[in-house]
Amino acid sequence: MARIFITGTNQGIGLELARQYTQRGDEVLATCRTVSSALRAVGCEIIENVDVADDSSVGVLAQVVGRRKLDMLINNAGILTSESFNTLDYDHMRAQYEVNALGPLRVTHRLRENLGAGAKVGLVTSRVGSMQDNSSGGNYGYRMSKAAANMAGVNLSHDLRPRGVAVALLHPGYVRTNMTGGNGITDAVTAAGGLIECMDALSLETTGTFWHAEGYELPW
């Protein structure tokens, strides 16, 4: 049984990650800003009132986790607003950067002492943060925040390697969730299952790489 810490679990992919890990017998510590009835029904440990964009909130989170060792840390919390070149909203863009890029770094840094040799860290990012894969533009804040998250993940892979901790950048696919307004080509159950397989396969040999939930590596 592994102890798995997941952010952003009150709905969508995070909720499904918490459910599937719990169902397979792992100990899950699930964080969220506001707990949902669906998350309560999972039966895992819930740490609520956690805002990954707030330093003091993440500090309290670290106190709740205490000295417990974590086998896996999955930074899933994220937000999405849509800005085109003609409708730029810098406040929205900054908010996405705080949650999507600084959030995973903030949480991983505060919980670094809970990660021992053999532990794994996952950042749920997006292929829209890929320079090479960008064929349409748009979504300035989301794309830029996810590109920054990818860089944070690669940096973390270098800094955590001496500790024996591997890091993966993970794209769940275009998933039908509240974040996407119910649009998408796959569901949260399938996406979460694919992400779990990616995390199971992660090792120090593949640390710092960027993966689609369907099991193939993505371009930067």
QUIJO-V784133 format. One record per residue. RES is the residue in one small letter. SS is DSSP state (~ for helix, > for strand, _ for the rest). PHI is phi in whole degrees, 0 to 359 (NA if undefined). PSI is psi as a letter, one per 20 degrees, with the letter a starting at -180 (none if undefined). Layout:
RES:SS:PHI:PSI
RES:SS:PHI:PSI
//
This chain:
m:_:NA:p
a:_:257:q
r:>:258:o
i:>:237:p
f:>:253:p
i:>:226:p
t:_:262:q
g:_:67:l
t:_:250:j
n:_:283:i
q:_:200:r
g:~:59:c
i:~:295:g
g:~:298:g
l:~:300:g
e:~:291:h
l:~:299:g
a:~:300:g
r:~:294:g
q:~:291:h
y:~:295:g
t:~:295:g
q:~:296:h
r:_:273:j
g:_:102:j
d:_:277:q
e:>:270:o
v:>:249:p
l:>:253:o
a:>:253:p
t:>:252:q
c:_:196:r
r:_:282:g
t:_:228:p
v:_:288:q
s:_:256:r
s:~:295:h
a:~:296:h
l:~:291:g
r:~:301:h
a:_:291:i
v:_:293:h
g:_:89:j
c:_:262:r
e:>:287:p
i:>:244:p
i:>:242:o
e:_:260:r
n:_:62:k
v:_:256:o
d:_:246:o
v:_:292:i
a:_:270:i
d:_:243:p
d:~:301:g
s:~:292:h
s:~:296:g
v:~:291:h
g:~:296:g
v:~:296:g
l:~:304:g
a:~:299:h
q:~:294:h
v:~:294:g
v:~:295:h
g:_:66:c
r:_:263:j
r:_:298:p
k:_:283:p
l:>:250:p
d:>:277:h
m:>:208:p
l:>:234:o
i:>:245:o
n:>:273:n
n:_:254:h
a:_:304:p
g:_:197:r
i:_:227:q
l:_:221:p
t:_:232:q
s:_:247:o
e:_:236:p
s:_:266:r
f:_:299:h
n:_:269:i
t:_:229:l
l:_:295:p
d:_:231:o
y:~:291:h
d:~:295:g
h:~:297:h
m:~:294:g
r:~:296:h
a:~:298:g
q:~:295:h
y:~:297:g
e:~:299:g
v:~:279:g
n:~:281:h
a:~:254:g
l:~:283:h
g:~:304:g
p:~:299:h
l:~:293:g
r:~:300:g
v:~:292:g
t:~:296:h
h:~:297:g
r:~:290:h
l:_:255:j
r:~:299:h
e:~:285:i
n:~:273:i
l:>:256:o
g:>:260:a
a:>:303:p
g:>:94:i
a:>:288:r
k:>:227:q
v:>:237:p
g:>:241:p
l:>:246:o
v:>:280:o
t:>:247:b
s:_:199:q
r:~:292:i
v:~:292:i
g:~:274:j
s:_:279:p
m:_:292:g
q:_:294:h
d:_:269:i
n:_:280:o
s:_:244:j
s:_:227:i
g:_:71:a
g:_:76:a
n:_:45:l
y:~:306:g
g:~:297:g
y:~:292:g
r:~:300:g
m:~:293:h
s:~:292:h
k:~:285:h
a:~:297:g
a:~:294:h
a:~:297:h
n:~:299:g
m:~:296:g
a:~:300:g
g:~:295:g
v:~:293:g
n:~:302:g
l:~:299:h
s:~:297:h
h:~:285:g
d:~:287:h
l:~:266:i
r:~:305:g
p:_:299:h
r:_:276:i
g:_:82:k
v:_:251:p
a:>:261:q
v:>:231:p
a:>:234:q
l:>:261:p
l:>:232:p
h:>:254:o
p:_:281:i
g:_:101:r
y:_:272:n
v:>:255:p
r:_:285:n
t:_:222:r
n:_:297:h
m:_:300:h
t:_:264:j
g:_:68:k
g:_:82:j
n:_:273:q
g:_:147:r
i:_:243:i
t:>:215:r
d:_:251:r
a:~:295:h
v:~:299:g
t:~:293:g
a:~:299:g
a:~:298:g
g:~:300:g
g:~:293:g
l:~:296:h
i:~:297:g
e:~:297:g
c:~:297:g
m:~:291:h
d:~:297:h
a:~:278:i
l:_:298:p
s:_:214:r
l:_:296:h
e:_:290:h
t:_:247:j
t:_:301:q
g:_:82:j
t:>:257:r
f:>:242:o
w:>:235:q
h:>:277:q
a:_:301:h
e:_:281:i
g:_:104:j
y:_:239:q
e:>:281:q
l:_:254:q
p:_:281:q
w:_:277:none
//
